[in-house]
């Protein structure tokens, strides 16, 4: 019996399959949302009703993947919130707040961000709070910083949350105060979660709006060529929204979710087993709730990342301050063993080398107990002790990296103010990890990063420079990797890390027909031009979902 004709046939292109053989082909056939055949075999599937796409010599590759983002938060910021760049100074931030607040009703909250980490000390004054109150016109306000770990609340929001000068710091966080002991509205980690819970109680977001935000986030990802991703801190409400989208045929991406085991920044409820208990009911064709997310430490500028050696004495932290982990070793082991028994993988937030080591030590126990299936991601992991580099490959632990958080920019500058220079400059040892056989998977951490543009990340991986050109210099250039390696960081390595390599990461026959058409072939242009590559078309499951 003759094979069924293709639904779509791509011809006259340079199609990079990204299979182990390094196949490039001029033609690709699509049927029922999957890749049917390549080359002459694809051409043979042309039928009378086949939609033929003449690529005109354009470069095509598998859809890009993003191992770490917060797509729903990004969608919310785009649809419902103030979305200011973290490069603004205090005057610019307050001007943006004032303009945004002017369009709101008198009792509506000013919500959004982002303020740069380097502004923390400047915000932590009574004068800055008074200016914030004026800019918001008496409305309650809550702004996230660029890491999304910390918050700045105005006086009205503090009042609604019941936070005053004498309110005790919550476990895992701080309510910052000025020299006179007055709360300034700057809230570190769990301090900000207190305000997030107040906002959620007073103005709960329904599943419909969450679905709208998730869909909008995915639309934006499509414009950057992303067809699959891992949401790095999912709530049960988001997981249900994704299921709703998929059931009505509107989830046009592979989505892996990381169920929050603990939370010091988002105010999520329920957590841990309260989410896990419902995970299978949210599973759908394109949604895989296969990971938990553990926040094991915070971020360096706030002094909450856990390091093996102390922060700078002049950074304002206590003497010999090294930060700390949110869980002791036995609690972390309990989580990883307990979830491994159920086949659940884990993404663990680590920004200091001490938290990285604790994860590796704990995963070693899990592997020795015979659990080889679960996947483990050390998320961010900017700082890794040299003795721990080889352990990533030995223990099959993925390095989940977000280049925009470490190449020269506002975050790296903020980190340089709290760590000794020789340590602050040794961020993201990607060359060493790859040479040791580790899997390195690329994520944007968007909207912590300004955009989910993988080509800017790829440029940064290869050059160790800021793709925007605003911040000079190179950060630890010895750790640069090749263009071919960097492309795989955002494709095949991501697919393996997320557990979607059965459907994504390459254009091998049988896999989902997820591909992008680019403005230029990255392998035929100067590396400086790679950061400017644009996506012309994005296709998911054989259907075009974006056109430039």
Secondary structure by P-SEA (a helix, b strand, c coil): cccccccbbbccccccccccccccccbbbbccccccccaaaaaaaccccccccccccccccccccccccaaaaaaaaacccccccccccaaaaaaaaaaaaaaccccccbbbbbbccccccccccaaaaaaaaaaacccbbbbbccccccccccaaaaaaacccccccccccccccccccccccccccaaaaaaaaaaaaaaccccaaaaaaaaaaaaaaaaaacccbbbcccccaaaaaaaaaaaaacccccbbbbbcccccccccccccaaaaaacccccccccccccbbbbccccccccccbbbcccccccccccccccccccccaaaaaaaaaaaaaacccbbbbbccaaaaaaaaaaaaaaaaaccccbbbbbcccccccccccccccccccccccccccccccaaaaaaaacccccccccccaaaaaaaabbbbbbbccccccccccaaaaaaaaaccccccccccccccccccccaaaaaaaacaaaaaaacccccccccccccccbbbbbcccccccccccccccccccccccccccccc
